[in-house]
Amino acid sequence: MPSELAPRRRTLPLLIVEDEAIIRTTLAEYLAEEGFDVTASATCRDAIAQVRERDFVVAICDVRLPDGDGIELCKRLQQLNPRLFVLIITAYATVETAVAAFQAGAADYLVKPVLFDDLRHKLDRLFRYHELVLENQSLRRELSRQNRPDELVGSSAALRLVQEQIRKFAVTNCNVLLEGETGTGKELFARVIHRSGPKSQEKFLPLHCTSQSPELLEAQLFGQSRGPAGGAEGDQPGVFVHAGEGTVFLDEITALPQGTQAKLLRAIEFGEVIPVGGAEPVRVRARIIAATTRDLRREVAEERFQEDLFYRIDGVKIRIPPLRERLDDIPELVDFFLSKHTHALGKRVSGVTSETIRLLMSAHWKGNVRQLDNAIERAVIMCDAEQVTPADLPPDLLGVGPLLPDSDDLRSALRHYERLHLSRVLRQCPDKREAAQRLRMGLSSLYRKIEEHGLDL
């Protein structure tokens, strides 16, 4: 009779790795009746291929297999899927074998002949533990979302460098320039700088410099005085006055008209602004954090940005790295965005599959963190299971780049990167001689590399 937990197991894929056909077939039939989605393999090689393709919850592995050792296979499978529970089965029960199995990361141990009641009991226990793990992950994500809505998420070397710069610059209350591509989250970094500074209790007021006409922009920045010139019914303080001793964040500062740039320079140099339609200067004490996606030096050289203003804001500069330079942060960012969108959409999605993570870490991310955020939101909407799969992601992400290698071997990773780099350069330079010059290698060496990597040009 199927156990009482069988109806809930139908979404749980289970892998059997057993070379004896009778045992493999018998276990597969029994577990299928119990409600599991069963896949059977007879070799280590096939088992590894199956785990690369699917996210199994449990793998039942024999110790002695025709092409390898089941205990070593346990280690390999958990490298591919750290959340996988492995049950080791063997006909040769010894203390040494049991210890080796647990040291390899096995969740439990069974002796042949396998008793179905014993197997069902162990699987039910693992299933309950799996449920607790998913619930714990969901609670942790929710707690994280509530406690740090504006925290920087990630632990990559590139992000740590930025955090160290923020730590040094924030305490001085000096003006800061943030440079970074579209979608890198410059406003979030600006908020972190403000929150880390001595005036963190004061206001943080963001303003996008391309969002409105020059006249309205100046009125919003510097305020408006009543009278015919201002056309306002009463004096209206601008964001510089309204911010007090807090922070004014100017996004896309290069979009400011030349006249507005001159008034901003006065606000920085003399700490005062003249409201639109007014004649008397007003004292301001707000800190300025400016952001741009452009090269400010080029903007100055092409006379689109005032040189004096450039030198006033360029002294303390932080470069925000694009997502392709902080790929190690993608799993943490995915977890953060998953919590955010599951809560907003009222859906119970516990996580993403390992294949999905590998695909996300292989995408190009021209839109950076904002694009990743939108991709996870779309995936949560599309997901009908416990975990997000590649099919739930936006179609334009699928197939945009080769998946990262499964191996931790450095030589394999370097070879993988070499192939990606060669492919990119050769797509940009169909002329092999020019490509070889860009790669700083001989033409014959380039042809050898093309053949070695099997590049289809």
FENKASUL-V883651 format. One record per backbone hydrogen bond with DSSP energy under -1.0 kcal/mol. NH is the residue of the N-H (numbers start at 1). CO is the residue of the C=O. E is the energy in kcal/mol with one decimal. If there is no record, write none. Layout:
NH CO E
NH CO E
//
This chain:
6 3 -1.6
8 5 -1.1
9 6 -1.6
12 9 -3.0
14 37 -2.8
15 58 -2.6
16 39 -2.7
17 60 -3.4
18 41 -2.3
24 20 -2.7
25 21 -2.8
26 22 -2.5
27 23 -2.6
28 24 -2.2
29 25 -2.5
30 26 -2.3
31 27 -2.7
32 28 -2.1
33 29 -1.9
34 30 -1.4
35 32 -1.2
36 31 -2.2
37 12 -1.7
39 14 -2.4
41 16 -3.3
47 43 -1.9
48 44 -2.6
49 45 -2.0
50 46 -2.3
51 47 -2.3
52 48 -1.8
53 49 -1.2
54 50 -2.3
56 54 -1.0
57 13 -2.6
58 13 -1.0
59 85 -2.7
60 15 -3.2
61 87 -2.9
62 17 -2.4
63 89 -1.6
65 68 -1.7
68 65 -1.3
70 63 -3.8
73 69 -2.2
74 70 -1.9
75 71 -1.5
76 72 -2.1
77 73 -2.9
78 74 -1.8
79 75 -1.3
80 76 -1.7
81 77 -2.1
84 81 -2.2
85 57 -2.7
87 59 -3.0
88 108 -2.0
89 61 -2.9
90 110 -1.6
98 94 -2.1
99 95 -2.7
100 96 -2.6
101 97 -2.2
102 98 -2.2
103 99 -2.5
104 100 -1.6
105 102 -1.1
106 101 -2.4
107 86 -2.6
108 86 -1.2
110 88 -3.2
112 90 -2.7
119 115 -2.6
120 116 -2.9
121 117 -2.2
122 118 -2.2
123 119 -2.6
124 120 -2.6
125 121 -1.9
126 122 -2.2
127 123 -2.7
128 124 -2.3
129 125 -2.0
130 126 -2.8
131 127 -2.2
132 128 -2.0
133 129 -2.5
134 130 -2.3
135 131 -2.3
136 132 -2.7
137 133 -2.5
138 134 -2.2
139 135 -2.4
140 136 -2.5
141 137 -2.4
142 138 -2.2
143 139 -2.6
144 140 -2.6
145 141 -2.6
146 142 -2.0
147 143 -2.4
148 144 -2.1
151 148 -1.2
160 156 -2.4
161 157 -2.0
162 158 -1.5
163 159 -2.5
164 160 -2.1
165 161 -1.9
166 162 -2.6
167 163 -2.3
168 164 -1.6
169 165 -2.7
170 166 -2.9
172 169 -1.2
173 170 -1.3
176 288 -1.9
177 316 -2.7
178 290 -3.0
179 318 -2.4
180 292 -1.8
184 181 -1.5
189 185 -2.0
190 186 -2.3
191 187 -2.4
192 188 -2.0
193 189 -2.3
194 190 -2.5
195 191 -2.8
196 192 -1.6
197 194 -1.2
200 197 -1.1
202 199 -1.9
205 247 -2.8
207 249 -2.7
209 251 -2.6
211 208 -1.4
217 213 -2.6
218 214 -2.4
219 215 -2.1
220 216 -2.3
221 217 -2.4
222 218 -3.2
223 219 -1.5
224 236 -2.9
225 276 -3.0
231 227 -3.0
236 224 -3.2
239 220 -2.8
240 221 -1.8
242 238 -2.8
243 239 -2.2
244 241 -1.2
246 243 -2.3
247 203 -2.8
248 287 -3.2
249 205 -2.4
250 289 -2.2
251 207 -2.2
253 291 -2.2
255 252 -1.9
256 253 -1.7
261 257 -2.4
262 258 -1.8
263 259 -1.5
264 260 -2.3
265 261 -2.4
266 262 -1.7
267 263 -1.8
268 264 -1.9
269 265 -2.9
270 266 -2.7
273 282 -2.4
276 223 -2.7
278 275 -2.2
282 273 -3.3
284 271 -2.6
287 246 -3.0
289 248 -2.4
290 176 -2.7
291 250 -2.3
292 178 -2.0
299 295 -2.0
300 296 -2.3
301 297 -2.6
302 298 -2.2
303 300 -1.8
304 299 -3.0
305 299 -1.1
310 306 -2.2
311 307 -2.2
312 308 -1.2
313 309 -1.7
314 310 -1.9
318 177 -2.8
320 179 -3.5
325 322 -1.7
326 323 -1.6
329 326 -1.9
330 327 -1.8
333 329 -2.7
334 330 -3.1
335 331 -2.1
336 332 -2.2
337 333 -2.9
338 334 -2.6
339 335 -1.9
340 336 -2.1
341 337 -2.6
342 338 -2.5
343 339 -1.7
344 340 -1.8
345 341 -2.6
347 342 -1.7
350 386 -2.3
351 386 -1.1
353 388 -2.4
357 353 -2.0
358 354 -2.3
359 355 -2.1
360 356 -2.6
361 357 -2.4
362 359 -1.1
368 365 -1.3
370 183 -1.7
371 367 -1.1
372 368 -1.9
373 369 -2.6
374 370 -2.2
375 371 -2.3
376 372 -2.3
377 373 -2.1
378 374 -2.3
379 375 -2.1
380 376 -2.4
381 377 -1.9
382 378 -2.1
383 379 -2.0
388 351 -2.7
392 389 -2.0
393 390 -1.3
397 394 -2.0
400 397 -1.6
413 409 -2.0
414 410 -2.7
415 411 -2.1
416 412 -2.2
417 413 -2.4
418 414 -2.7
419 415 -2.1
420 416 -1.9
421 417 -2.8
422 418 -2.6
423 419 -2.3
424 420 -2.2
425 421 -2.4
426 422 -2.5
427 423 -1.8
428 424 -1.7
429 425 -2.2
435 431 -2.5
436 432 -2.6
437 433 -1.8
438 434 -2.3
439 435 -2.2
441 436 -2.3
446 442 -2.0
447 443 -2.2
448 444 -2.0
449 445 -2.2
450 446 -2.5
451 447 -2.2
452 448 -2.6
453 449 -2.4
455 450 -2.1
//
